[in-house]
Amino acid sequence: RERTLGPEHPHTLASCNNVANLMQAMGQYEDAEALHRRALKAREETVGPSHASTLASLTNLANLLRLQGQYSEAEVLQLRALAGKEATLGPKHPDTLVSVNNLANLMDVMERHTEAEALHRRALEARESTLGPTHRDTLASLNNLADVMQKLGKPEEAEELHRRALRGKEETLGENHPSTLSSLNNLANLLFASGNFEQAEQMHRKALAGKSKVLGNNHPETLASRGNLAQTLAAL
């Protein structure tokens, strides 16, 4: 595409982005970073800083930098992406809320949990009102907020949020869907951390049975559930 279309053609830059994502998935972060920076620079110059493709490149580079532990630059880029989406799409557009969620997750990694809580609450409230209480993005926000509340030392609210996420997934995906089983595991771990070992045992047994059925006895997720159950039984 570079030879036939040129290095800054939209199709060339789309290929550049795809290769960057592949490099990232392979753990070749330096190569991926160089390609993401190339795509971002070219898109800023050719289609402008607020174009959807430019904002996508901002997000891609920011997410990669977070994985590399380059949090300060990742924050700057996530803020730019969020501001651009708010200006072009509005504060409650699904793509805008993805950026809100990305920034919240970055704050969480940086242990800025109070800021993460505010952003996750914003994403949850907007997703509930625009997408509905059982949409997968809403359920993801419930889980994200629950995790942050647990880190902030508020296990009661964290448990309520995890239970809401679990109910929503059971209703929409079924009891044995991997995402449902993940929520079940999250709730069980919270109950264990709160000292509620008997309920944690019930949840871990249910998660283990579901993962054994869906994933097989030797799948890493199944083995992790077996370890969780063993730890819980040792605490009883």
C-alpha positions in Angstrom: 0.0 0.0 0.0 2.9 2.4 0.7 4.2 1.8 -2.9 0.8 2.2 -4.6 -1.1 4.6 -2.4 1.7 6.5 -0.5 2.8 6.5 3.2 0.0 8.8 4.4 -3.0 7.4 2.5 -5.8 6.3 4.9 -5.6 2.7 3.8 -1.8 2.7 4.4 -2.3 4.1 7.9 -5.0 1.5 8.6 -2.6 -1.2 7.7 0.1 0.5 9.9 -2.4 0.4 12.8 -3.2 -3.2 12.2 0.4 -4.3 12.1 1.0 -2.3 15.3 -1.9 -4.1 17.0 -0.4 -7.4 15.9 3.0 -6.5 17.2 1.5 -5.5 20.5 -0.4 -8.8 20.8 2.9 -10.6 20.2 4.6 -8.6 23.0 6.8 -6.6 20.6 6.0 -3.3 22.3 8.8 -1.2 20.9 7.9 -2.0 17.3 4.2 -1.5 18.1 4.9 1.9 19.7 6.9 3.1 16.6 4.0 2.1 14.3 1.3 3.7 16.5 3.3 6.9 16.7 3.7 6.9 12.9 0.0 6.4 12.4 -0.9 9.1 14.9 1.5 11.7 13.4 0.3 11.1 9.9 -3.4 11.2 10.8 -3.0 14.4 12.7 -1.3 15.9 9.7 -3.7 14.6 7.0 -7.2 14.4 8.6 -6.8 16.6 11.7 -6.5 16.1 15.5 -10.3 15.6 16.0 -10.9 13.0 13.3 -12.2 9.6 14.5 -9.1 7.8 13.1 -6.8 10.2 14.9 -8.6 9.7 18.2 -8.4 6.0 17.6 -4.6 6.3 17.2 -4.4 8.3 20.3 -6.2 5.7 22.3 -4.2 2.8 20.8 -0.9 4.5 21.7 -2.1 5.4 25.2 -3.2 1.9 25.9 0.1 0.5 24.7 2.0 3.0 26.9 0.0 1.9 29.9 1.1 -1.6 29.3 4.7 -0.4 29.2 4.3 1.5 32.4 4.6 4.9 30.8 1.7 6.3 32.7 2.3 10.0 32.5 2.3 10.1 28.7 -0.5 7.6 28.6 -2.6 10.0 30.7 -1.9 12.9 28.5 -3.0 10.9 25.4 -6.1 9.5 27.1 -7.2 13.0 28.1 -6.7 14.2 24.5 -8.7 11.3 23.2 -11.5 11.9 25.7 -11.6 15.7 25.0 -11.7 15.1 21.3 -14.6 12.6 21.5 -16.5 14.8 23.9 -16.2 17.7 21.4 -17.2 15.7 18.3 -19.5 13.0 19.6 -20.9 14.3 22.9 -20.3 13.3 26.5 -22.6 10.2 26.5 -21.7 8.7 23.1 -20.6 5.0 23.5 -17.1 5.8 22.1 -16.7 8.7 24.5 -17.6 6.4 27.4 -15.0 3.9 26.2 -12.4 6.7 26.6 -13.9 7.6 30.1 -13.4 3.9 31.0 -9.9 3.8 29.6 -8.9 6.8 31.6 -10.5 5.3 34.7 -8.5 2.1 34.3 -5.3 4.1 33.9 -6.1 6.0 37.2 -6.7 2.6 38.8 -3.3 1.3 37.7 -1.7 4.5 38.9 -3.4 3.9 42.3 -5.4 7.1 42.0 -8.5 5.2 43.1 -10.7 8.2 44.0 -10.3 9.6 40.5 -10.9 6.2 39.0 -14.1 5.9 41.1 -15.5 9.2 39.8 -14.8 8.2 36.2 -16.2 4.7 36.5 -19.4 6.2 38.1 -19.7 8.6 35.2 -19.4 5.8 32.7 -21.8 3.6 34.6 -24.5 6.3 35.0 -24.2 7.2 31.3 -24.3 3.7 30.1 -27.3 2.8 32.2 -29.2 5.7 30.8 -28.2 5.3 27.2 -27.6 1.6 26.7 -29.7 0.1 29.5 -28.9 -1.7 32.8 -28.1 -5.1 31.2 -26.0 -4.0 28.2 -22.5 -5.6 28.3 -20.8 -2.2 28.6 -23.0 -1.3 31.6 -22.2 -4.7 33.2 -18.5 -4.1 32.6 -18.8 -0.7 34.3 -20.5 -2.3 37.3 -17.6 -4.7 37.6 -14.9 -2.0 37.2 -16.5 0.2 39.8 -16.9 -2.8 42.2 -13.1 -3.5 41.9 -12.3 0.2 42.7 -14.7 0.3 45.7 -13.0 -2.8 47.1 -9.6 -1.1 46.8 -11.1 1.9 48.5 -12.1 -0.2 51.5 -15.8 -0.2 50.8 -16.6 -4.0 50.5 -20.4 -3.6 51.1 -20.9 -1.4 48.0 -18.4 -3.5 46.0 -20.5 -6.6 46.8 -23.7 -5.0 45.8 -22.1 -3.9 42.4 -20.7 -7.4 41.8 -24.1 -9.0 42.5 -25.7 -6.6 40.1 -23.2 -7.5 37.4 -23.6 -11.2 38.1 -27.4 -11.0 37.9 -27.2 -9.0 34.6 -24.9 -11.5 33.0 -26.9 -14.5 34.2 -30.0 -13.0 32.6 -28.4 -12.0 29.3 -25.6 -14.5 28.8 -26.6 -17.5 30.9 -25.1 -19.1 34.0 -22.3 -20.9 32.2 -21.0 -18.1 29.9 -17.3 -17.4 30.6 -18.1 -13.8 31.4 -20.8 -14.8 33.9 -18.3 -17.2 35.5 -15.8 -14.4 35.7 -18.3 -12.3 37.6 -19.1 -15.2 39.9 -15.4 -15.6 40.6 -15.0 -11.9 41.4 -17.9 -12.0 43.9 -16.4 -15.1 45.5 -13.0 -13.5 45.9 -14.6 -10.4 47.5 -16.6 -12.6 49.9 -13.4 -14.5 50.8 -11.6 -11.2 51.4 -14.4 -10.1 53.6 -14.2 -13.3 55.7 -17.5 -14.7 54.4 -16.0 -18.1 53.7 -19.1 -20.2 53.5 -20.7 -18.0 50.8 -17.3 -17.8 49.0 -17.2 -21.6 49.0 -20.6 -21.8 47.4 -19.6 -19.3 44.7 -16.3 -21.0 44.0 -17.9 -24.4 43.7 -20.4 -23.0 41.2 -17.7 -21.3 39.2 -15.6 -24.4 39.2 -18.5 -26.6 38.0 -19.3 -24.1 35.2 -15.7 -23.8 34.0 -15.2 -27.5 34.1 -18.2 -28.0 31.9 -17.5 -25.1 29.5 -13.7 -25.0 29.3 -12.6 -28.4 30.5 -10.9 -29.7 33.6 -7.4 -28.7 32.5 -8.1 -25.2 31.3 -6.1 -22.5 33.2 -9.3 -20.8 34.3 -10.6 -24.0 35.6 -7.4 -24.7 37.5 -7.5 -21.2 38.9 -11.0 -21.8 40.2 -9.9 -25.1 41.8 -7.1 -23.3 43.6 -9.5 -20.6 44.8 -11.8 -23.3 46.2 -8.9 -25.0 47.9 -7.8 -21.8 49.5 -11.4 -21.1 50.7 -11.8 -24.6 52.2 -8.5 -24.2 54.0 -9.9 -21.1 55.6 -13.1 -22.7 56.9 
